Amino acid sequence: MSAMSAAMSSQTPMNANNKQAPFGEMIPWGDPAWYRGYNSPYYRASHAKLRAQVRAFVDKEIMPFCNQWDEAKKLPMDLLKKCAKAGWLPAVVGAPWPKDFAPEHPDIPAAEWDQFHELILIDELARTGSGSVLWGISGGLSIGLPPVLHFGSTELKRRVAPACLSGEKIICLAITEPLAGSDVANLRCTAKLDETGENYIVNGEKKWITNGVFADYFTVAVRTGGPGMGGISMLLIEKDMPGVICKQMQCMGVWASGTTYITFEDVKVPKKNLIGRENEGFKYIMYNFNHERWSIVAQATRSARVCLEESMRYAMKRRTFGKKLIEHPVIRWKLAEMARQVEATHAALEHITYQMSTMNKMEQMQRLGGDTALLKVQSTKVFEYCAREAAQIFGGASYVRGGQGEKVERCYREVRAYAIPGGSEEVMADLAVREGMKNYTNHLKKLSAGSAGAKM
């Protein structure tokens, strides 16, 4: 029995048909279908419980302050501790729950946690319409800590993971460079052993590093060997090591998430901070890419839904030419176009999430890379479309920071932060086709081998 099957069998469905009671304001398409009382094969009592808990937390602790934090270009330093105290911060690193380094959720046993719990968590956080909040809470932790958890030494895990999962410390992933983004295999930041053989000396630059300016730890991709993917390693570099210089970047969006330019100048890093084996870092980077892209899909999809929900809410109260916006056919057409795209994308997201929950990690890497890449393209294009249409519906109100168009204005300038990081749309589309052809070729080889064996 798979982990997902075991977890599902241990939970009590809401009723015999697995139908949820309506949840939320019931703005048309303002929440996913199962929130609106539709039957679903994916969700159980623990999912509904988490949804209610996170929504209450977000509405009280986050939603009222998003604009304020954006303008300040930083989140409160105790926010991660509040998330950990609420019981769900460790979930952002993905299922299974990291029970060796963090307490279990107070109401949901670690054995029951699956990818749908994380989807709910991301979805509810994304209701804020703030990439700053999403990236500030999980943008570093969800991608910076997994390499340590999966490939780090026992000593490194024990030293780093508990503090990060409790919100006491912040970790981030540092891969992208001024001259190497999606082209990871050609990064230039170097790490060379000193004369003692006990320390690496790191020199180079990293750019667009989420949470970097606030981080205590950096999970850094460095070149320890020759050119190409075979010469890359991963090191844990600590903020207080001499030679680490961080400068917050002034970007179009996600202002409060601490996007950073990092310079390493002769930074001495103990060899014990090597993550996994030397020159095997490229595969460690690839190991978490599907999860990172899936997270971006979940965020972009709910952000598109936020644009739809805000537009629907505004159209039902704003009056032009003697009637409400919702009474104009052209506005209803815009809303319908947004709704059909958001609903279709969310259904595809749930499908991929189910595959992630029922496949082992190796099978996910072999089979889901192309589909996840395509869905990233789909979700960011839908987000971009919905942000534009929402801005048209709001008119001038969407051009002002703060006020009734706050979420739409913020979403409109944050679209690029989803379409480019984690693999640009063009790179993702190409990857999907190449993965599809590779899987097809492998299938033909198996068929050929099977036919040859049958003839013997």
Residue, then its C-alpha position, 0 to 999 in steps of 0.5 A: m500500500s502506498a503512503m497516500s493510500a495508507a493515509m487516505s484509509s486512516q482518515t474519515p471522509m466527510n460523508a459517504n460521497n466524500k462531499q465537503a460542506p461549503f466553505g468560504e464566502m461562495i463568491p463564484w469561483g472564488d475558491p476551488a470546487w471542493y470548497r464550494g461543496y463539490n464531491s472530490p476524491y482527494y480531500r478528507a477530514s484532516h484536509a478540511k481541518l487544516r484549511a480552516q486553521v490556515r484560513a483563520f491564521v491568514d485572515k488574522e495574522i497576514m491579510p491585513f498587513c500585506n500592503q504595509w509589509d510590501e511598502a516596508k520591503k520586509l516581513p516581521m521577523d517573528l512571522l515564521k515563528k508564528c507559522a511554526k507555532a501554528g503547527w504547519l511551517p514544516a509542511v512547506v518542505g513537502a511530504p512526508w512530514p520532517k518528523d525527525f527535526a520538527p514536532e508534529h502538527p497538533d491535530i494531524p499525525a505526521a503519517e497522514w500528511d500528504q501533498f494535498h495538505e501542502l497544496i491547501l497550505i499554499d492555496e490559503l497563503a496565496r489568498t493574500g494576493s501577495g508573492s511577498v508573503l508566499w516567498g517570504i514564508s516558504g520561498g527560501l525554506s521550501i527550496g533551501l532546506p530539502p537538499v540538506l534534508h535529503f543529502g546532508s550529513t547527519e550532523l548538518k541536518r541536526r545543526v540546521a534543520p530544527a532551527c529552520l523548521s521552527g522559524e528561528k533561522i532562515i535558509c535560502l537556495a543560491i543557484t542563479e548567477p548573473l550569467a547562469g539562470s535556467d542554464v544551471a550546468n554553466l554556473r561559475c561560482t567556484a569552491k576550491l580546497d585550501e592547502t589544508g584540504e579541510n576548507y573550501i574557498v568560495n568566490g563568485e556571485k549569486k543573483w535573485i536569491t529569495n530571502g537572501v538578505f534575511a537568511d542565516y544559511f545559504t544552500v549554494a551551488v558551486r563549481t568544484g570540478g570541471p565544466g558542465m553539470g559534472g563539476i557542480s557541488m553544493l555547500l552550506i554557507e553561513k551568513d556570519m562567515p567572513g566574505v559573505i556580502c548581501k545586497q537587497m535588490q530593487c525588483m518589480g514585485v515580491w518586494a518583502s521577500g528579500t530578493t538579494y545579490i550575494t557576493f562571496e569573496d574568499v569565503k572559508v567554508p569547512k569541508k563538513n559543510l559539503i552537502g552530499r558528495e563532491n561534484e554530484g550537486f547537479k542531481y541534488i538540484m534536480y531532485n527538488f525541481n519538480h516540487e519547486r515548480w509544482s509550488i509555483v504552479a499552486q501559487a500562480t493558480r491561486s493568484a489568478r483566482v484572487c484576480l477573478e475573485e476580486s473582479m467578481r466582488y468589484a463587478m457586483k458593487r461598482r456602477t457605470f452607465g447606470k448599472k452594475l459592472i456585472e450587468h454589462p455583457v462584456i464584463r461577464w465575458k471577461l469573468a467567464e474567460m477568467a473562470r474557465q481558465v482558472e478552473a481548468t488549471h486547478a483541476a490539472l494541478e490536483h491531478i499532478t498533486y495526486q500523482m505526486s502523492t501516489m508515486n515514489k520520488m524516482e517515479q516522479m522524476q522520471r514521469l512528472g517532469g514534463d507535465t509539471a513543466l507544461l503546467k507551470v507554463q499554463s498557470t503563469k499564462v493564466f495568471e498573466y491573463c487574469a491579472r490583466e483582465a482584472a486590471q481592466i475591470f478595476g480600471g484606475a483603482s488597479y493603478v493605485r497601491g493600496g485601497q480596493g484594488e490593492k491585490v490586483e495591482r500587486c498581482y499585476r506587477e508580480v506576474r513576471a516573478y512566476a513566469i521566469p523563476g524556476g524555469s522560464e516559460e520557454v525553457m519549460a515548454d522545451l523541457a516538456v517536449r524533450e521529456g515527452m520524446k525521451n519517454y516515448t523513445n524509451h517505451l519503443k525500446k521496451l516494446s522492441a526488447g519485449s518482442a525480441g524476447a518473445k521470438m527467442 
